[in-house]
Amino acid sequence: MTASDTAIQSHIAREISAAFPDDGMIAEEPGDTRARDREFVWVVDPLDGTNNFALGVPCFAVSIGILRGGLAYAGVIHDPNTRFTCWARRGRGAFAGERRLTLSAHPLAEASNVTVRVPLDPRLRPLVGEWLERYKLRGFGSVALHLAYAAIGPLDVLLDHKASLWDIAAGAVVLLEADGAITDPLGRPLFPVNPSLYRGEPVPFVAGNSMAHTEAVARCRVLLGAGDGRA
């Protein structure tokens, strides 16, 4: 956490509170979380990629998602360094600039780009080892941007065993509305969630275009067996 995280979050929280006083909110940094049992709950990550920011690496984003009845309903991801912005609303599509996002479904191939969180979940080392031998590894230090890049196409599959709800709330709806897929590593839906009960627990996920996602989930099921897939 940096002073910038808290300052950005406070500004966002004030704006949301002023415009939507009856909505709930979950935020990464302490101090701006309020009633979580509302129909609409905003999920705010003021600076996703804090480590990059602190190191002077210009790759981070503001991520704001909205849950409705515990389902991923709307979201926006904004990279202030490049001014790249994508957004989505359930049932209304996903967009980057003026472009509507529509992912093609294709299997993993030699030119595929994959993203994994490190340090690795030890149970998934065999899968990641296979990927490192066959595909291209990409990592940008921001879960929100990883999901956005999956939605626009450059990243074929993402594997993350330790994300948080505020990392994925916006990116999940963007990816889903772009015809991508996101589930837990065993293929189970991530949503609905109960915002009232969430306290920052890890939210493991696999995401990407639908065919690559299916391949990754199949391998995760083999490696994780009958467990619940949560680290």
N, C-alpha and C positions, 0 to 999 in steps of 0.2 A: 504494500500500500504506500502511496506517495501523497503529498499534499494536493497534487493535481487531481488524483482520484476523488478525494473527498470534496474538493471544490467543484469539480464537474458534476458529481453526483448531487450535491446540494442544489446546484443551479437547475438540473433536470427535475429534481424532486419538487422544487418550488413551482416550476412551470406546469408540471403534471397536476399538482395539487390545486393550482389556481384554475386550470381548465377543466379538470375532472375531479372535483372534491369528493365525490361519492365512491371513487374507485379505490381499490387496494394497491399495495406496492410491496415488492420485494427488491432489495438492492444489495449489491455485493458488500459495500462498505457499511459499517454500523452507523446508526443515527437517523436514517431516513426511511426505515421500514414502518409501514402502518398496516391497518386492518387487512388481513389476508383472506377473509371469508366473504369477499364481495364477488359479484358476477364477473366483473372485469378486474384483473390484477396485473399491474405493470411490473415487469421484471427487468431491472436496470443493471447493466454492467457499464460503469462510466468510462472505463479505460481497459478494454480487453487486450492484453499484451503489455501489462505494466512493466514486466522485466525488460522488454524491448525499449519501452519509453525511458526507463531509468538508465539504461545503457546507451541511450542516444541512437538506437536503431529505429528508423522511421517506418515502423510497421506495427500498427496498433489500431484499434477501432472503438467507437462508441456503439454499444449494442442495446437496443430497447425493444423488448418483446411485450406482448399482451396475451394473457391467458383469459379465456372466456369459459367459465364452467370447468376449469382445469385443462382445457384443450388449447393448443397453440393456435392463436387466432390472428395475430398480426405482428409484424416486426419490421424494424429498420436497422441496418448496419451501415455505419459511415466511417470511412477512413479519412481523417482530416489531412493526411500527408498527400494523398493522391486525389482527394475529393471523390473517390469512388463511393457510390451509395447504391444499395439495393434494398428493396422493401417488398412486402407481400401482405395480403389479407386473405384469409381462408375463403376459398370459393371465388376469389377475384383475380387470381394470378400473381406472379412474381415479376419484378421489373428491375432493371439496372439502367439508369438513365431513361431513355425513351423505349428501350428494347424490352420486349416481353421475353422472359426466360422459359425455354422449353428444352429440357435435356433429352438427348437420345439415349436409348438403352443399348449398351454394348458390353461385352465381356472384357475382363482384364486381358491386356495384350502387351507386347514388348514395349510399346511406347507409353504405357499407362503410368500415371503419376499417383502415388499413394502417400498418405500421411499417417504417422503414428505418434502417440505421446511417448516421450522418454522421460525418466527411466521406464522400461517396459514392465507390463504385467508379466511376471515370470511364466505363467501358464500359456502365454501367447507367443513366447519366443520362437517356437518352431514355425508358426505362421509368418511372423515378421522376418525370420531368416529366409524363408522362401521368397517373400516379396523383395527383399534386398538383392537376391540373386537374379530375379526375373524382371523387376520393374524399376521405376525411377522414384526415389524418395524425395519428397518436398515437405518442408516445414517452415512456417512463418511466425510461430510464436503467439498466435491468436486463434482460439477456437472459433470465434465468430467469423473471422476472415476465412478460415478453412472451410466453414460451411458455405459462406458466400461464394468462394471460388469453386466449390463443388457444384453449386447451383448454376454458375455460368459456364461450367464445363471443364476447366483445366485440371481439377483434381477428380480422379475417378473413384477413389474410395478412401474413407477416413476411419481410423480405429483409435478410439480414445477411451481409456478405462477410468479416467479421473476427472471428467468435466463436471461443471456445476450447472444448476438450472439457469443461472443468469448468463452462462456462456452460450447456451443453446436455444433459449426461448425464442429469440428473434430468428436465428439461422435455421431452426427446424422448420418454421412455417415458410420461409423463403425457399428452402430446398424442396419441401413437399409440394408447394405450389408450382415449382418448376418441373414437376414430374419425377423428382428424385425420391429417395427412400432414406429413412432414418429409424432405427429400432435399437433395442439393447442388443448385446452380442449374440443372444440366442434367438433373435428375430421377433421379440415381443415388443408391442407398442410402448413408447415412452410416455405417452399421454393417453388419458388424462392423469394429471397429478393433483394432489391436494395441497394447495399453497399454504394452508393453515398449519400443516405438519412439517413443511420443508425447513430444514435448519442447516443447509449447506452440504448435505451428504453427496458423495460422488454419484454422477449419473453416467455410467459407461454407455457408449454407443458405437454403432457402426453406421456409416452413412455414405451415400454416393449415388451414382446412376443406378437404376433398378437392377440391372443384370450384375454389375460389379458388386453391389450390395448383397445380392443373393449368394454369390460365390463366397464372399467373405464370411457371411453368417454361417454357411454350411461348414466351413473350416473351423470357425469358432465353436460351433456345436460339438464337433468331434473333440476339440481340445478341452473344452470346459465341461463336457459330459452333462450330467444331470444337475450340476450346480446352477446357481441363479445368474452367473455371469457378472456379478458385481464385485469389484475389488474392494 
